[in-house]
Amino acid sequence: FTPDKDLKLGVWTQLLTYARRYPKDLVLLALCAVVVGIAEISFPLVTRWVIDDIGLYGQDIDLLGYGALYGVLCVALGTAVLGFLWFGGKLRSHMSHDIRRDGFANLQRLSFAYYDERPVGWLMARMTSDCERLSNIMAWGILDLFWSFTIMLGISGAMLIMEPVLGLIILLSLPLLAIISRYFQTRILRSAREVRQTNSRITGAYNENIMGVLTSKVFVKEADNLNKFGRLTDRMHAASITNAVQAAIYLPIVLTLSALATGIALVVGGIESAWGLISTGTLIAFLTYTRHFFEPIEQLAHWFAEMQMAQASAERVISLIQAEPDIQDSQAVLDRLAQPTTRGAEPDAFNQPIERITFEGVGFRYNTGKPVLHNIDLAIQRGQSVAVVGATGGGKTTLISLLARFYEPTAGRILINDVDYRDWSLQALQSNLGVVLQSSHLFAGTIADNIRYGDLSADQDQILVAAKQAGAHDVIIAMPLGYETVIGEGGSSLSAGQKQLISFARALLADPQILIMDEATSSVDTLTEARIEQGLRALLKDRISVIIAHRLSTIRHANQIVVIDDGRIIEQGNHDELITRRGRYYHLFQQQSLSNLWQQAEPINVEQPDGI
């Protein structure tokens, strides 16, 4: 956990653009900081004038005037501090909001490859703890630096003007204090960073064990989980103690050094005052300045060290906000979309039904890994259903991911109506897609809200029609609140089969021209699956459908069945044709048929002869 040696100002300059979005708040915040600094410098001067005038004029001193001046300074200081906190809080909230919004907006744009390379916990940390930390530094830290620097310069100037010799004595302690502060602040923040990172791991361990509590209990792993968690808490305990000890050592050293400098100033100033070289008021004002002089030094050291430690967070957040999706519209598509029409700017759309999809020599590899698809040639006509079968890891899901343009081919091309699908916008293609996955994700909310996600403008009648087409209606109305049943995050209160049916209804509500189903009915019973299949036959007659299924009995009526092995198409045809060929599909079908017969067979009770 070593901080960067050098502060990269370019990183913080990029983040400052978020503050510059609110110039009014920024200017008022800086103005309040300046007023606070001036007020802080003015109080010792007023004290000096009062003490010196008492010595000169005795009871004739104008205490009312000084009292009024002191009161004005108090009001100015209080108002400026209030304004500083008010505008600083606003700026912090604005920046935190904007950074999170921009980060989330970019996450919506990024391609699947970005998510493949980064765990969910990493992304969550960028959007939560990193954003919070950066907004604190940008709003308070940088302004604190400005405030502290202003006060330090003001006090230094006042001391040198008031009494140059004493001022030089105090300023000579500055390099030593800066070295000590940097040494300790860097180590304090390093251990604090380890505490924060270990705390994040502890939070992740909590989450993982709560989500996997059933698995832990089934495999009786509670003791192992406790041991792993104990090692994390022990590490955090050690880091916390180290951090506390370092802070405990640092503060007395700084206080001792500042007290030593103040003591030297008191001795030298006292001698000069006794000899009449300086007034008593000057000595008291100077000692007050001395006491306040070290506070901004400590703040400067703290925030510079904090910015060093947060630099990695800043770079990660900037990389998230500025990341570009691997899959995006080409410049030619963007130029076409920018051209005005007779009805103004319009979204890209297919101007006719999708009649055919063609894979021409399509190959694909993930990043720099080995190829997972090789020379795929496939033609799908409107109204056809194509089933893709094969062993796990053969490339089936990759094939439909390419069709949905979640990824793009690294070799060959995919055509829609004889046009490379990269010549259409992502919006044009994906708005015509309906996708139902084996592990369907539902959002927190009602069942109706989750189905309506397929078409946010749909009314209740349209939702009912889609649910009935998907075979979900009877399941939904059997629940106490029906379509208004509230489900938890990810649909945690529903069974896997219920989630699949609802996600199926959601896809049908979108009325897509292309329907992709990846094990879409794997978690429903055979009776429900048969009802869904019967309803889909009429529904899919004017659509293109691509189905991945391990249960081969569900794809017997597909127009084409494509068998993929190790990323290559090894067989292709309808059910009867492939059975006749007695190839891979035939053997897979035979194995499943025998397995189903075995599972359905009644156990035979054989009576044993007496005595055996």
N, C-alpha and C positions, 0 to 999 in steps of 0.2 A: 504494500500500500504506500508506495513512494510518490509524493507529489511531483509535478513537473518542476524542473529546476528554474525555468524561465516563464514569466507570465506572458502569455500570447495575447497581446492587446487586440489582434485582429478578430479573435473569437468573441471577445466582449464587445467590440465595435459592432459586429453583426447583431448581437443581442440588443444593443442599444437602439437599433431601429425600432424595436417594440416600444421603447420609451418615447422615441421621437414621434410616434403616432399621436401622442397626447401633449403637444407643445405647451398648452396653457397650464396644465397641471405641473409639467416639468419646470416651467419658468417660475410659477408661484412657489413650488417646493424649494427651488434654489434661492429665491428671494427670502423665504422664511428662514433658511439656513444662514443666510448672510445677516439677517436681523438678529437672530439668536447669537451669532458670533460677535456682532457689534455690542449687543447688550451685555454679554459675558465680559467683554473687555472694558466696558464702561463702568461697571459696578466698583471695581477697585479704585478707579480714578475719582469717582464721587467720594468714596471713603477717604482717599488721600486729601481731597480738597476740604472736607469737613474737619478732619483732624488738624490739618495745618491752619485753617481759619480759626479754629478754637484757640490754638496757641497764639495767634495774632490778635484776634478781636475779643476773645473771651465770651462774655455774655452778649455782646453785640452781634454775634454771628447770625446770619440769616438762615436759621434752621428750617423755617417754613419753605423757603425757596429750594433748599436742598432736599427737603422731604418730598416736595412736589416733583422734583427731578427724579428722585429715587422711585417715586410712585409711577411716573411715566415709563421709566425703564422696566419696572415690574410688569406693568400692563403690556408693554411692547414684547417683553420676553414671553409672558404667558400666551399672548395672542400668536406670536411666532411659533412657539412650541406646539400649540394647538393646530395651527395651520400646517406645520411640518408633519405632524402625525396624520392629519386629515388628508392632505394631498399625497403624502407618502403611501398611506393605506389605499387610496384610490388608485394610485399608479401601480402599486403592487397587484391589486385585484385585476386591473386592466391587463397588465402584462401576463399574469398567470392565466387569465381567461383566453387571451389571444394566442399564447404559446400552445395551450392545450387544444384550442380550436384548430389552429393551423396544423398541429401534429395529427389530430384525429382526421381532419380533412384529407391530409396526405395519405394516411393509412387507408382511406377509402379508395384512393387512386392506385396504390401500389399493387404490383402483380403478386401472384402466389409464390413466385420464387423468393421474394423478400421474406415472406412468412416461413418458408421452408428453412431458411438459414438462421432464423432467430426465434428463440422460445417465447412463449406468451409472457412469462415472468419478466423477461428482459424488456419487452414492449410496455408492459404495465408500469415497470419502474421508471421508464423514460417519461411516461405521461403523468405520473403521480409525484413520486419523491423528487425526481430530478427537476421537474417543472416548478415544484414548490420551492425547492432550494434556490433555483436560479432567479425566480421572481423576488425572493427575499433579498438576495444579493443585489440584484439590479435596482430594486426600489430603495432599500435601506443601506446596503453596503456602499454603493457608489456615492450616494448622497452623504453618508456618514464620512466617507473619505473626503468629500468636498468640504463638509462642515468642519471636520477635524483639521484639515489643512488650513482652512480660513482662520480658525481660532489660533492654531499654532503660529501662523505668520503674524497675526495681529498681536498676540502676546509677546512674540519675539521682538517685533518692532517696538512695542510699548516699553519692554524692559531695556532694550538698547538705548532708546531715547531717554528714558527716565534715569537710568544709571548704567552707563556702558560697562564699567568694570564688573559689577554684579551680573549683568546680562551675559557677559562672556563666560563667567564662571559657570552659570547654569547651562549655557549652550555647549560648553565643553563636555558635559555629561551625555549629550545627545547621541554621539556615535556609539558609546558603550551601551546605552539603553536600547538603541536600535538593534545592535548585534544580539544582545540578550533576548529581546522580544522576538526577533526572527527565529532564533534557535529554539526557544520554548514553544512559540506558537505553531511552528511547523510540526513539532513532535506531538503537541497536544491535538492538533487537528488530524494528524495521521492516525493516532489512536482513536480519535472520535470517529474517523471514517471507518475504521475497522469495526467499531461498535455498531455503526449504522448498517454496514454491509452484513454483519453477522445477524443483526436484527431482521434484515430482509430475508435471510436464509431461514431464520426461525419462523417468520410469518409464512414463508413458502412451505416449511415443514408442517406447520399447523394446517394449512390449506390442503396439502397433499394427503395427510393422514385422515383428515375429516372426510375428504372425498373418497378415500380408499378404505374407510373403516370396515366395510363388509369384507373386502379381500383380506385385510389384516386379521380379522377374527376367524375367517375360514381357514387360513393357513397358520393360525396361532402365532402371529409375529408381534404381539404387543410388547414383549420384552425386548426384542431386537429394535423395534421402533423407539422404545424408551431410551435404549443405549445410544442410538444415533442422535436422538434429540438432546440427550444429556451432554454429549460431546459438543454440540452447538452452544448450549447454554453455558457450559464451562468455558468455552472460548470467549463468549461475550462477557462473562464474569471477569475473566482475566484482563480483557481489553478495557473494561470499565474501570477496574482498579488502577491499571496503568494510566489511564486518562485522568482519573481523580488525583493520583499522586503527582503527576506532572503539573497539573493545574495548581495543586497545593504548594509545590515548590516555586513555581513561577511568580505567583502573586507576592509572596513575602520578599523575593529578591527585588522586584520592581518597586514595592513600597519602601524597602530599605534604601535603594538607590535614590529615589525621589526625596526621602527623608534626609539622607546624607547631603544631597545637593541643597536642600532647604536649610539644613543646619549650617552649612558653610556660608550660605547667603546671609543667614541670621547673624553669624559671628562677624563676618566682614561688614555687613550693613550696620550692625550694632556699634562697631568701632567707629565707622564713618559718621553715624548719627551722634555718638558721644562727642566726637570732635567737631560736630557742627557742619560736616561736609554735606550731609543730606538731612532732610527733615524727617520727623517721626512718621508723618503721613506717607512720605515716599517709601520708607522702610516697610510699613505695614502693607501698602499697595503692592510693593515688590514681592513680599512674602506670599501674598494672595495669588499673584501671577505665577509664582514659582509652583505653588500647589496645583494650580489649574494647568500648568504647562505640560505636565506629564500625562494627563488624561488623553488628549488627542494623539500623543505618540503611541500610547497603548492601543487606541482604536485603529490607527493607521497600520500598525503591525498586525493586528488581529484580522482586519479585512483583506489586507494583501495576502496573508497566509490562507484565509478562507477562499479567496478567489483562485489561488493556486490549486487548492484541494478540489475546488468545484470545477476546475477547468475541464476535466474529463467528462463531467456531467454536461457541461456546456457544449462540448464537441459532439457528444452523443445526441443531444437534443437537436442541435443544428443539422447533424447528419440525417436524423429522422425527418425533420421538416423539409430538407432540401433533396431528399432521396427521389430519384426519378423511377417511374415504373418501367420494367423491362418491356411490357406490352402496352403500347400506346398508339394513338392514331398517327399516321405518317403526315408529313408536311403537306403532301398533295391532298390528303383527306381534309386537313384543317383549312387549307386554302379553298377547297370546294365548299366547305360548310360556311366559310366567311362570305361567300358571294351572295349578294342580295337577290331575292326572287320577287315576283310580283306581289307576293303576300308578306314580304319581309323575310328576316332570317328564319330558317326552319331547321329542325333536327334532321340528321341523315336518316333515311328510311328506305327500305326496299320498295320500289315503285310497282312491284308485282309479287304474286305469291312465290315462295321459295319452291321451285320445281325439282331441284336436284342438288345433291352435295356429292362432290367427287374428291377422293384422296388420290393424288398422283405421286407415287414414289416417296411417300412421307416417311421420314426418319426423325428420331428425336433422342436427345440425351439431356440429362439434368446437369447444368453447369459443365464441369469438365469430366463428369463421370462417363462410364461406358454407355454405348447406345442401348436404349430400352425398346425402341421400335426400329424396324428395318424395312424399307422399301414397301410400305403399305399402299396397295391399290384397292380402292373400294368405291363403288358408286351406289348411291341411295336416291331413289325417286320419291317424289311426293306421294303420300298415301301408303308408303312401304314402312314396315317395321323390320328392323335389323337387330338380331340378337348376337351378342359377343360373348363367347364362352372360352374357357381355358383354365389352366392351372393358376394358382395364386402367384402373383409376381410376374405374370406373363406379359403384361402391358395393356390390359383391358381398360383400367381406369385412366391410364395415360392417354389412350386413344380418345376417350370422350372428353378429357380435359383439353386436348388439342381442338376438338370440334367446337367446344364452348369458348375457345380462345383464352382459356386461363393461361395456357402456354402457347407458343408458336412453333411450328416445325423447324428443326435445325437442318432438315433436308427435304426436298420436294415441296409440294404446296397443296392447299385445300381450296377447292373452288365452290362457290355458291352461285348457281345459275351461270356456270362457266366463267365466273369472275373470281380472281384471287380474293379470298375473304379479308386480306389485309388492305384491299382497296375500299372496303366498307368501314365505317366507324365502329368502334366497340359498342357504342350505344345501339346502333342499328342491328347488330347481330344479337347482342345479349338481351335486348328487349323482346326478341322473338324466341327466346329460349325458356323452357321450363325444365328445371333440374330437380330430381328427387334422389337423394343419396341414402345409402344404407344407414348411416348414423346421422339422422335428421336433426337439425338444430332448430329449436323453438325459442322464442323470446319471452321474457316475463310479460304477462298481460293475460287477456282473455283468449279463449280459443278462437272466437270470431276475429279478434285483432290479428292473430297469427295467420289465419286464412286470408284475411284482407291484405296482408303483406304482399300477396301476389298482384293485387290491383287496389291501390289505396282509394280509388274512386268507387269501388264496388259497393252496392247496397246489400241489405240483409238477404233479399231474395236471390241475388247472384251467389252469395256465400252458401246458401242452402243448396242451390243447384250443384255447385262445385263439390260440396261435401257428399251429396248423394252420388254423383258420378264417381267419386273416389271410394265409395263404400264406407265413408266415415260418419254419415248422418246418424245411423242407429247407435253407434258407439257414443257419439257426442250427446244425444238426447237422453241416453241412459244415465248420464251424470246428473247430480242434484241440480246444478244451475245451467245445464245444457251448454249452449254456445257462450254463455257469460261466465263459465267456469274459469277461475283465475288459476293459471299454472305458474310454477316457479321458474327461476332462471334455468334456461336450457330444457324446459319441460320436465323438470325433475320429479314432478308429482304424477307423471304419466308413464305407462309402460312403453317399451320400445315399439310395440305394434301400434299403439294409439298415436305415438309421435309420427310414425311413418304414414298413417292414414291422413293425419292433419297436414303433414307436409305435402302429401299427394294432392289433397284438395287445394292447397295453396298454389301448387304448380299449375293445376288445371284452371284455376281462377284467372291466371295470367293469360289464358287463351293463346299459348305459344304455337308458332308454326313448327318448331322443333322441340320434341319432348325427349329428354334424356333420363333414363332410370337406371341407377346403379344399385342393384339388389334392393329395389324399392319396396318389395313385398316380402323380404326375407324374414321379418319379425311378425307377420300376421299368420293366422291359421289358414289351412287349406281351403275351408269353405269361404272365408272372406276373400281370399286370393282369387278363387273361381268367380265370385261375384264381380270383383274389380276387373278381371280379365274380360268377362262378358260385356261389361259396360264400356270398356276401352275400345273394343273392336269397332263399334260404330263411331266413337269419338275420334279415333285416330285415322279414319279413312281419308281425310284431307290433310293429314299432317305427316311429317317425318318423325319416326320414333326410333331411338337407339336404346337397346335394353342390355344390361349386363345381368346375368343370372347364373347362379350355381345350381338352382333347382330346375333341371332341364325340362321337367314336365310343364313348366309355365311358358315355355317358348316354342312349343310344338307348332303353333299357328303363325310364327313369324315368317315373313316373306323370304328373308335371308338369315342364315345362321353362319356366323364367321367364327372359326376356331383359331385362336391365337396361342402360339407356344413360343416362348423365348423371344417375344417381340416380332414374330413373323406370322403371317396368315398361312396356315397349313391346310385348311379345308374351308370350303365355302359352298353353300347351297341351302335348299330348304330341308325340313326334317326328313321327309321321305327319301330325298336324294342322298343325304348323308348316311342314313341308315342302310340304304342299298349298297353304298360304297364300302361299308364295314371298316371304316378307318377310325381315327381318334374319337370322333363324336359318337360313333356307334358303340365303342367300348365304354366311353363315359356314361352313355345312356343305359347300357346294359348293367353297369355297376350300380347306378342309382336305382334302377328298377328292382334289382335283386335286393339291394339294401332296404328299399321301402317294403318289399314283400316280407322280408325277415322281421322288420319292426312291427308289421301288422299281424304277423302270425300269432295264433293263440298258443299259449304254453300247453303242452300235452302232459296230463297227469297219468303216470304209469303206476299201477298198483303193484306193490312188491309182494311176493309170496310170503306167507307166514314164516317167521323164523329167520328171515334175511334182514 
